[in-house]
Amino acid sequence: MKKMCMAAVMVAGGTLGGYAQQAGDVSVKLRGQEVKLSGMLPAVGAEAPDFTGVDGSLSDVSLNGFRGKRVVLNIFPSLDTPTCALSVRQFNQMAASLPNTVILAVSMDLPFAQKRFCSVEGIENVVPLSVFRNPEFAERYGVLQVSGPLHGLLARAVVVVGADGKVEYTQLVGEISEEPDYKAVMEALK
């Protein structure tokens, strides 16, 4: 297997980082250690799989509830890590300049922790969603870490869903401890 020399590699309207193999056999790295994932991100042009997450008020929120708006899924392992926290702060800043766009910060963190983080950090432009009781999200989006020290948590990825519910862009970050390519996300949103 050939090692990728960049954190993420552009492929067919999105990016796939780490080692790209065939469907169901995708892996990324965590501090250089290979981590296998449960599947692949949805294909660009495909209908984005609907899912339900839990917001800070413990209400269920579905992706389909945002139909008519563009949605950015900022997917990550946990707000209790510096890189994940940084990505939410960065997307919060970006969201202010994105009309008709909602950014969902998706992790398995408990809604209480997400709410506390957003309150302390002044996060107002991002909607935190916990998928702790909705395992179908990780399976439908192929981002469940099935090996490695963070086994059971989500990998780092970004998915842009158009107002029509179709996937417009994907980015699977090849090294989980690194940030997503924000510039590429912004380009995809133009």
Secondary structure, 3 states (H helix, E strand, C coil): CCCCCCCEEEECCEEEECECCCCCCCEEEECCEEEEECCCCCCCCCECCCCEEECCCCCEEEHHHHCCCEEEEEECCCCCCHHHHHHHHHHHHHHCCCCCEEEEEEECCCHHHHHHHHHHHCCCCEEEEECCCCCHHHHHHCCEECCCCCCCCECCEEEEECCCCEEEEEEECCECCCCCCHHHHHHHCC
